[in-house]
Amino acid sequence: MVVVEWKNEEYIGIDSKGNKIKLAGNNFSPMELVLVALAGCTAIDVVEILKKMRKNVESLKVEVTGERNEDHPRYWKKAKIYYEVKGFDINEEDVEKAIRLSMTTYCSVAATISGKTEISYSYKLIK
């Protein structure tokens, strides 16, 4: 369960663990949080998949850009995910497999939005 409260002209989102995040105004917009959720979901998947493959992942950066529908509702029409994977003993096939597994099997956020949102990805492997 999550809760959003509006008090003193502020929107505060609270998750099931009690973590809080400010919304709207100069804070996260709910639509930006959808992209953050997508980036976070696939980042966790990719790192865990590569670790299960016994690969040495040093770092991962995931950037998501989106294109919104012009008319209301202004959902994400397109989401482009860019991964920068840094590590040793990792090859491009490993990265491609981990991303593909995340996108097709494990990432719940991608599965949730994929009906309306065209999701594409690219990556760079840094050694």
Long-range contacts (C-beta under 8 A, 24 or more apart in sequence): 31-66, 31-68, 31-74, 31-76, 34-76, 34-109, 34-113, 35-64, 35-66, 35-76, 35-79, 36-64, 37-109, 38-64, 38-79, 38-81, 38-107, 38-109, 38-110, 38-113, 38-119, 39-63, 39-64, 39-81, 40-109, 41-102, 41-107, 41-108, 41-109, 41-110, 42-81, 42-83, 42-99, 42-102, 42-103, 42-107, 42-109, 42-110, 45-98, 45-101, 45-102, 45-106, 45-107, 46-83, 46-85, 46-95, 46-98, 46-99, 46-102, 49-97, 49-98, 49-101, 49-102, 49-106, 50-85, 50-87, 50-90, 50-94, 50-95, 50-98, 53-94, 53-97, 53-98, 55-87, 55-89, 55-90, 55-94, 56-87, 56-88, 56-89, 56-90, 57-85, 57-86, 57-87, 57-90, 58-86, 58-87, 58-88, 59-84, 59-85, 59-86, 59-87, 60-84, 60-85, 60-86, 66-117, 75-116, 75-117, 76-113, 76-116, 76-117, 77-116, 77-117, 77-118, 78-117, 78-118, 78-119, 78-120, 79-113, 79-117, 79-118, 79-119, 79-120, 80-119, 80-120, 80-121, 80-122, 81-119, 81-120, 81-121, 81-122, 82-121, 82-122, 82-123, 82-124, 83-121, 83-122, 83-123, 83-124, 84-123, 84-124, 84-126, 85-123, 85-124, 85-125, 85-126, 86-125, 86-126, 86-127, 87-127, 88-127, 90-125, 90-127, 91-125, 92-125, 95-123, 95-125, 96-123, 99-123
